[in-house]
Amino acid sequence: MTTESLPSTARSEALFARARAVTPGGVNSPVRAFRSVGGTPRFIREAHGAHLTDADGTRYLDYIGSWGPMILGHDHPAVREAIASALTGGTSFGAPNEREVQLAETVTRITGVDRVRFVNSGTEATMSALRLARGFTGRKYILKFRGNYHGHADGLLVEAGSGLMTNAAGALGQAAPSSAGVPQEYAALTLVSEYNDPAALDTLMAERGHEVAAVIFEPVVGNAGVLIPTPEFLAALHRVREHGVLLIADEVMTGFRLSLKGATGLLGLTPDLTCWGKIIGGGLPVGAYGGRADVMDFVSPQGPVYQAGTLSGNPLAMAAGLATLEILEGDPGLYGRLEAYTGTLADGLRSAAREAGVILSVNHIGSMLTAFHQDAPDGSIRTYADAARSDTAAFAGWFQHMLGRGIYWAPSQFESIFVSGAHTDHDLNATLDAARAAYAGLGGA
Ligand code: PMP
């Protein structure tokens, strides 16, 4: 395809110019700005099923799914109807409502936690879970893993993944803020270890475990690209409890995505606290944290750890979440279909790249996948440092080829893509046709 035949982006460009005048960088969340891949961010007019339509009327096959929430595809009729029906009763009450109880009953029943508290974003969920862990244990340090992203609370913007992955990394065990505006004193309360390095975790725990309130982790990482934990690392995570440390699984991305019981259910992990977001709001703003009753009952008004929210338990978000979880529960074959699609996509990408002389290393699990542009055996990319060796310029070139062919991939090498129930075999073939042409366009051979 020549540049002349590419669809116009004039309206997106004009909107981006207007947006830059009134919003920092023209976007309300950094990765949307296409900084690492270049080109004009597409302003999206509408989305249905597996497709997005931008302001210029160009239709794209969507592999972002709003960064995870849209597991059923966009504008799913049952979710739309649930929101519409809730809407007729008003949009926010600042008082309890039945839908909050129903969603809490659903989440506790499916996941096995005793209690859940709803908030408005994944960031709020992890921030609140950490405050709770500190309040419960009376300890002040937390431990996270390099390249894991848990939202943008100050103490978590330390060696963080996702949009921050281009920032410099510090030494293990030390805390380097990933953002300006995070005082070193805050960052110093966050210890950092390498993901998938059980020995490093054991060593740090032996030295500092008695001071640590919680270890927070992505049970499958999506925010350094997809990284899958090894059984040895999972065992080391369980061992942190020997030091009186709470284990917090951040399932904001993986919850209800990798299975009904999330990544922890799939991998046989039993955390003390779990954070959710994305899917449990069915595309509306939501987050949640939950766990054992004795820990959760430390949350106000029951206990001494304060946490609140004007719009928490919002009736529209609860309705969208309930409708989404109801469909997921009622269609047990869905996760298998998503996994099959993603597996075929992974195989297809590998062979398309190979034919063009491009070398890839693909990590995938369930409906999450990252194709790292680097020469490493499949499955061998396990840490932030492994992922960071990828050729981001080659990825950016490939991304632009794909976008020009109507395939909207995640605009960063260090993100997962998300397959939804709305993706069809036809979409899969179209993706692989585009990928073949895009790899050939990279001129690897
Ligand atoms: N935790 C994880 C694992 C995430 O992937 C994200 C967002 N991508 C967050 C927390 C933060 O969620 P939010 O953007 O809703 O604040």
Residues whose N, C-alpha, C, O or C-beta is under 5 A from the ligand:
A	BS01	PMP	S121 G122 T123 Y149 H150 G151 E218 D250 V252 M253 G277
